[in-house]
Amino acid sequence: MTHPVDVHVGKRIRHRRWLTGMTQQQLAQSVGIKFQQIQKYETGANRVSASRLWDIADALGVDVAFFFEGLDGSGGKARADYSMPSDLLANKEALELVRSYYAIPENQRRRLFDLARVLSDVA
């Protein structure tokens, strides 16, 4: 039986990999394992060891703590956030939007962010 924390960590690995545009094969090669193992980590079927998670974090350019964000610390349940879907980046449109956003030069991205914030305040 899978543990909720393993499933959560796996989702965070998948989301970060998608955001960086990396394939399972590329991530697997960078940490020295087979891509099937990445698949098992991402589904929560296999537990990621501490040292392997360290290598994955390095390959994806994040701190190890990134993979645990959103857990409430009581039994591995994700915190509820009623303002958006719990698995937002599983949505292909949202993922494409985030990728496009980070492809914009920083000064223009900041202006776009400010515009989006104003639009959401008046909605």
SULPE-V209745 format. One record per residue. OMEGA is omega in degrees with one decimal (NA if undefined). D_LAST is the distance of its C-alpha to the last C-alpha in Angstrom with 2 decimals. Layout:
omega->(OMEGA:OMEGA)
d_last->(D_LAST:D_LAST)
This chain:
omega->(-178.6:177.8:-178.8:179.2:178.2:177.8:179.9:179.3:178.5:177.9:-179.9:175.1:-179.0:-178.6:-180.0:178.7:177.9:-178.4:-180.0:-179.7:-177.8:175.6:175.6:179.8:-179.8:178.7:179.8:179.3:-177.3:178.5:173.2:177.6:177.3:-177.8:178.5:178.4:175.7:177.8:-179.2:176.2:-175.1:178.1:-177.2:179.5:177.0:177.7:179.2:177.7:-179.1:-178.2:178.0:177.9:175.8:179.5:179.3:178.2:178.7:-179.2:-178.2:175.4:178.0:172.1:178.6:-179.2:179.2:-174.5:-178.8:178.6:179.3:175.1:-177.5:177.0:179.0:175.3:175.1:178.7:177.2:176.5:177.3:173.7:-171.6:-178.8:179.8:179.2:-177.2:-177.8:-172.9:-174.9:171.3:178.1:-176.0:179.9:178.6:179.0:178.5:178.3:-179.9:178.1:179.7:179.7:-177.7:175.0:179.9:176.4:-170.3:-177.6:177.5:178.7:179.3:179.0:177.7:178.4:179.3:178.1:179.9:179.3:178.7:179.9:-179.7:178.6:-178.7:-179.3:NA)
d_last->(43.32:40.42:39.07:35.30:35.49:37.20:34.54:31.76:33.72:34.35:30.68:30.01:32.96:31.71:28.16:29.61:32.21:29.68:27.61:30.84:31.90:35.08:36.97:38.64:41.94:41.03:39.88:43.01:45.25:43.81:44.61:47.85:47.21:46.85:43.49:44.18:43.99:40.49:39.57:41.03:39.20:35.82:36.36:37.74:41.11:42.84:42.32:41.88:44.53:43.71:45.52:43.91:40.41:41.41:42.43:39.27:37.12:39.27:38.99:35.18:34.89:33.41:34.90:36.27:33.85:30.98:32.23:32.00:28.49:26.58:29.81:30.24:34.00:35.08:36.46:34.31:31.24:27.89:25.53:22.79:19.22:17.05:13.77:15.20:18.34:21.59:22.94:20.03:22.46:24.63:22.15:23.69:20.54:19.01:22.43:22.72:19.42:20.75:24.14:22.91:20.88:24.09:26.16:24.54:26.60:25.49:24.80:22.61:20.90:20.06:18.53:16.43:15.34:14.44:12.40:10.48:10.00:8.79:6.23:5.08:5.63:3.81:0.00)
